[in-house]
Structure formats: C-alpha cells, structure tokens
Amino acid sequence: MTQDNPLVAIIGPTAVGKTEISIHLAERLGGEIVSADSRLLYRGMDIGTDKPSVDVRSHIPHHLIDVTDPDQPWSLAIYRRAAIEVIDGLHGRGCLPLLVGGTGQYITAILEGWIPPPKSGDPSLRQQLEDYAEERGSLALHMQLEEIDPASAAKIDHRNVRRVVRALEIYHITGSPPSQQRASQPPPYRALRIGLTLPRSELYTRIDARIDAMLDAGLIAEVEQLLERGYDPDLPAMTAIGYRQITDYLRGSISLDEAIRQMRKATRQFVRRQSNWFKKDDARIHWFDVREDVIHQAETLIRSWLEG
C-alpha cells in the first residue's frame, strides 16, 4: 500500500442511503465496494443488517460481507488486515476501492492507519471483569473505566460490557488509558472522504420505515433460525440492534411492540454515537445532503480528485 493509491470513503449514519449511493458510484466509476460495517461480516444475518442482496453483489462486487459466522467475531485487528488486503488487491487490478459503512472504528482504522492495541495475555483477567459485571451490574464496571479513562468511558455505553471489558483490559495490560495510546502509522492511502447527511427528523423517519420493512421481510424468522442453530443470544453478533430485541421478544420477556420501540430507540442512540466519528465540522469530509443530486455531485468530485 502506498499513499499514491486512491481510496474513496463513503460515510454517514445508519439509514442515510450509503449502500444505494455507493452502488451507483461504483457502477459509474468502475469501482468495487469494501464494507466497513461490523454487522455485515456475519453469515445468516441478512434482514436485520439490511445487507445488500446477492443479486446486487453479483452486479457490483462487495467485499468483507458474509466472511464469518456469528460465533466467530472479528476484532478490529482482523478487520483491518482483511480490509487492507482487499484494498491492495483492488489497486493491483487498477480498480477504485470504495470503503463504505457506518462503523467508525473500522473507517478510521483504515483511513488513519490505526494500529489496534495488544490482546490480553491473561484470560483470567477478562473472566474476572466479566464476573464483576455479572455480579454488580454493567454500570458498576463502567464506573471503573470512568475512573481511569473518562474519554473512553464517554464513548462506550455501559451496556456494551464487551467493549468496557476490552478497554479495562488494555489499561491493565499497558498501564495507560486506552484513549491515550491509539498508535497509528501515516495514512496508508490518498483518501477522499464523502459524507452523506440528512436532517435528523427525516433520518429517524427512514429508520422507522426500515425497521418496519425488516419485520415484513421476516426478521423474526431470521432470529428464530439463528437461535435454533445454537447461536448464544449473548454473542456480540447476536446483541446487535434488532437481534437483541427480537430475541427478548421470542423469549417472552417483552412484547413485539416493546421490541420495536426499543429497536427504534437503540438505533437513534446509535446514530448519535456515529456522529462522534463523523463530525460535521471535520474539514476532511465533503458533506452531501442526500435529498439533492448527490450521485452526480459526488461523482464529479471524485473524478476531479482522481485527476489530481
């Protein structure tokens, strides 16, 4: 990989239209899409992730979709290695890579050359932290993180025990807060960042409509099949928005109406967290309102940028 190789990143919040717009751009520019969505990695999780259809992917190649099973989660380090390999392969074929997704860590790791922190060499440490959360609650564990690293704690929801545990692991392994040790290399590619935006009220309307469409398409049956295949509801993949709530419904702990309400609320919260990664005042991002002629405008910008 070299800084002479171009990479177009198409970013923005959930439901803003990244998939559809990136497909049109890839078609016009002779590009291929590299997914930067942590949920699209998993086989068998199609409806609840709004995964591009097989027909679409046969027309415009998509990479890093359906590459693992729900009980084999990928770390940031694994994703980064795989994405770099794909991107370099596309450059080798003279193809323009479009990095598309809403997972801020994945996007930033590629564009800014992040080097993921070390893994824990002490399995007992992770078990100890998980046991603490189980006994005293996720909020109590999160308070430990807040004491040592307020910056990381502010970005991690206390209910996401896996991420809280990981942050505490990094601190205990290295002796310094995770937020202060994000190592990086020089940006590995010549990158163009295209951000897609929509007024929050309209984005929420799209989110509600998408959740309704997922349910109509068979989300409940999809979750049932995953559970019947033996996937633990506590797996990171199975705690994704939609899957967690429908699992609770199938277990009888909440009604379907409550599950839908929680899905909508959780997705709105996720959108707000995404805005911490993709900031409107980031001068590196070229923002486009998707209500306008975004495909033509973005294509014009990309062609001009490629010509230098």
C-alpha positions in Angstrom: 0.0 0.0 0.0 1.2 3.5 -0.8 0.0 7.0 -0.4 -0.3 7.3 -4.1 -3.2 4.7 -4.2 -6.6 6.3 -4.1 -9.4 5.3 -1.7 -12.8 6.8 -1.5 -14.6 6.5 1.8 -18.4 6.9 1.8 -19.6 7.5 5.4 -22.6 8.7 7.3 -25.2 7.5 9.8 -27.4 4.4 9.6 -30.2 4.6 7.0 -28.9 7.7 5.2 -28.5 5.8 2.0 -24.8 4.8 1.8 -25.4 1.4 0.2 -27.6 2.6 -2.7 -25.5 5.7 -3.4 -22.2 3.8 -3.3 -23.5 1.2 -5.7 -24.4 3.9 -8.2 -21.0 5.5 -7.8 -19.1 2.2 -8.1 -21.1 1.5 -11.3 -20.2 4.9 -12.8 -16.5 4.8 -11.7 -15.7 1.2 -12.3 -15.2 0.7 -8.6 -15.8 -2.1 -6.1 -17.1 -1.8 -2.5 -15.3 -2.7 0.6 -17.7 -2.9 3.5 -16.9 -1.1 6.7 -19.9 -2.3 8.6 -19.2 -4.6 11.5 -22.7 -6.3 11.2 -22.4 -7.3 7.6 -19.5 -9.6 8.3 -21.8 -12.4 9.6 -23.4 -15.1 7.5 -27.1 -15.7 8.2 -27.7 -12.2 9.5 -29.2 -10.6 6.4 -32.5 -8.9 7.2 -31.6 -7.3 10.5 -28.4 -5.8 9.0 -30.1 -4.6 5.8 -27.4 -6.5 3.9 -27.2 -5.8 0.1 -28.9 -8.7 -1.8 -26.9 -11.4 -3.6 -28.2 -10.0 -6.9 -26.8 -6.6 -6.1 -23.5 -8.1 -5.0 -23.2 -10.1 -8.2 -23.6 -6.9 -10.2 -21.3 -4.7 -8.2 -18.7 -6.7 -6.2 -18.8 -6.2 -2.4 -16.0 -7.3 -0.1 -16.0 -8.3 3.6 -19.6 -9.4 3.6 -20.5 -12.9 4.8 -17.0 -13.7 5.8 -17.6 -15.3 9.2 -20.2 -16.9 11.4 -22.0 -15.2 14.3 -20.0 -17.2 16.9 -16.7 -16.2 15.3 -16.5 -12.5 15.9 -13.9 -10.4 14.2 -11.7 -8.0 16.1 -10.7 -4.6 14.8 -7.2 -6.0 14.1 -8.6 -8.9 12.0 -10.9 -6.5 10.1 -8.0 -4.0 9.4 -5.8 -6.8 8.0 -8.5 -8.1 5.8 -9.6 -4.7 4.5 -6.0 -3.7 3.7 -5.5 -7.0 1.8 -8.7 -6.4 -0.2 -7.9 -2.7 -0.9 -4.4 -3.5 -2.1 -5.8 -6.3 -4.3 -8.2 -3.8 -5.9 -5.3 -1.4 -6.5 -3.3 -4.2 -8.1 -6.2 -4.7 -10.6 -6.4 -1.0 -11.3 -9.8 -0.8 -9.6 -11.1 2.1 -7.4 -11.9 0.9 -3.9 -14.9 2.5 -2.2 -14.8 2.0 1.6 -18.5 2.1 2.6 -20.0 1.9 6.1 -21.0 3.4 9.4 -18.7 1.6 11.8 -16.5 4.5 12.9 -13.7 2.4 14.2 -13.4 0.4 11.0 -13.4 3.5 8.8 -10.9 5.4 11.0 -8.6 2.4 11.4 -8.1 2.2 7.6 -8.0 5.9 6.8 -5.7 6.9 9.6 -3.5 3.9 9.8 -4.5 2.8 13.3 -2.6 0.0 14.9 -5.0 -1.9 17.2 -3.9 -2.3 20.8 -2.5 -5.6 22.1 -4.6 -8.5 23.0 -4.8 -9.7 26.6 -2.3 -12.5 27.6 -4.3 -13.3 30.7 -7.7 -15.0 30.1 -8.4 -14.8 33.8 -8.4 -11.0 33.7 -11.2 -11.0 31.2 -13.2 -13.5 33.2 -12.7 -11.5 36.4 -14.0 -8.4 34.7 -17.0 -10.2 33.2 -17.8 -11.8 36.6 -17.7 -8.3 38.2 -20.2 -7.0 35.6 -22.4 -10.1 36.2 -22.4 -9.7 39.9 -22.6 -5.9 40.3 -24.0 -4.8 37.0 -22.7 -3.2 33.8 -22.9 0.3 35.3 -20.6 -0.6 38.1 -18.0 -2.0 35.7 -18.4 1.1 33.5 -17.6 3.3 36.6 -14.2 1.6 36.8 -13.5 2.7 33.3 -14.7 6.2 34.0 -12.3 6.5 36.9 -9.2 5.6 34.8 -10.2 6.9 31.4 -13.2 9.3 31.2 -12.6 9.9 27.5 -13.1 6.2 26.6 -16.0 5.8 29.1 -17.8 8.7 27.4 -17.8 6.8 24.1 -18.8 3.4 25.4 -22.3 2.6 26.5 -22.2 0.8 29.9 -24.5 -1.9 28.5 -21.8 -2.8 26.0 -20.0 -5.0 28.5 -17.7 -6.5 25.9 -16.2 -3.1 24.9 -15.9 -1.9 28.5 -14.1 -5.1 29.4 -11.8 -4.6 26.4 -10.9 -1.0 27.5 -10.2 -2.1 31.0 -8.0 -5.0 29.7 -5.9 -2.6 27.6 -5.4 -0.4 30.7 -4.3 -3.3 32.9 -2.0 -4.7 30.2 -0.3 -1.5 29.3 -0.7 0.7 32.4 -2.1 3.6 30.5 -5.7 4.7 29.4 -6.8 3.3 26.1 -7.7 6.8 24.8 -4.1 7.9 25.1 -2.4 5.0 23.3 -4.1 4.8 19.9 -1.0 4.1 17.9 -1.0 4.9 14.2 1.0 4.9 11.1 1.0 7.6 8.4 -2.3 7.5 6.4 -1.8 4.5 4.1 -3.7 5.8 1.1 -4.6 9.0 -0.7 -8.1 9.2 0.7 -11.2 11.2 -0.2 -13.9 11.3 2.4 -17.5 11.7 1.3 -20.1 12.2 4.0 -23.8 11.7 3.5 -26.2 13.6 5.6 -29.9 14.2 6.2 -31.9 16.2 8.8 -32.2 14.2 11.9 -36.0 14.1 11.8 -36.0 12.7 8.3 -33.3 10.2 9.2 -35.5 9.0 12.1 -38.4 8.6 9.7 -36.2 6.4 7.4 -35.1 4.4 10.4 -38.7 3.6 11.5 -39.6 2.7 7.9 -36.6 0.4 7.6 -37.4 -1.4 10.9 -40.9 -2.0 9.6 -39.6 -3.3 6.3 -37.2 -5.7 8.2 -40.1 -7.1 10.2 -42.2 -7.5 7.0 -39.2 -9.2 5.3 -39.0 -11.9 8.1 -36.7 -10.6 10.8 -38.4 -12.6 13.5 -38.0 -15.8 11.5 -34.3 -15.0 10.8 -33.6 -14.6 14.6 -35.5 -17.8 15.3 -33.3 -19.7 12.8 -30.2 -18.3 14.4 -31.3 -19.4 17.8 -32.3 -22.8 16.5 -28.8 -23.2 15.1 -27.5 -22.8 18.6 -26.1 -19.3 18.5 -25.9 -17.9 22.0 -28.0 -14.8 22.4 -25.1 -13.2 24.3 -22.7 -13.5 21.4 -21.5 -10.0 20.3 -23.2 -10.5 16.9 -26.5 -11.5 18.4 -26.6 -8.4 20.6 -26.7 -6.2 17.6 -29.7 -3.9 17.3 -32.7 -5.8 16.2 -31.4 -9.2 17.1 -31.2 -8.5 20.8 -34.7 -7.1 20.9 -36.3 -9.8 18.8 -34.6 -12.4 20.9 -36.1 -10.9 24.0 -39.5 -11.0 22.3 -39.1 -14.6 21.3 -38.1 -15.5 24.9 -41.3 -13.9 26.1 -39.7 -11.2 28.2 -41.1 -8.3 26.2 -44.0 -7.8 23.7 -43.4 -7.3 20.0 -44.5 -3.6 20.3 -41.9 -3.1 23.1 -39.2 -4.8 21.0 -40.0 -2.4 18.1 -39.9 0.6 20.4 -36.6 -0.5 21.8 -35.2 -1.1 18.3 -36.1 2.4 17.3 -34.7 4.0 20.4 -31.4 2.0 20.2 -31.0 2.9 16.5 -31.4 6.6 17.3 -28.8 6.3 20.1 -26.5 4.6 17.6 -26.9 7.4 15.1 -25.9 9.9 17.8 -22.8 7.8 18.6 -21.9 7.7 14.9 -21.9 11.5 14.8 -18.9 11.4 17.2 -16.9 9.6 14.5 -18.2 11.6 11.5 -18.3 15.2 12.6 -19.9 17.9 10.5 -17.0 20.3 11.3 -14.4 17.8 10.1 -12.8 19.7 7.2 -11.6 16.5 5.6 -15.1 15.3 4.9 -17.0 16.6 1.9 -20.7 16.5 3.1 -23.6 16.0 0.7 -27.3 16.2 1.5 -28.9 13.1 0.1 -32.0 15.0 -0.8 -30.1 16.8 -3.5 -28.4 15.4 -6.7 -25.8 13.6 -4.5 -24.8 10.9 -7.0 -23.9 13.4 -9.8 -22.2 15.8 -7.4 -20.2 13.1 -5.7 -19.2 11.6 -9.0 -18.0 15.0 -10.2 -15.9 15.5 -7.1 -14.4 12.0 -7.2 -13.4 12.3 -10.9 -11.8 15.7 -10.3 -10.0 14.4 -7.3 -8.7 11.4 -9.2 -7.3 13.7 -11.9 -5.4 15.5 -9.1 
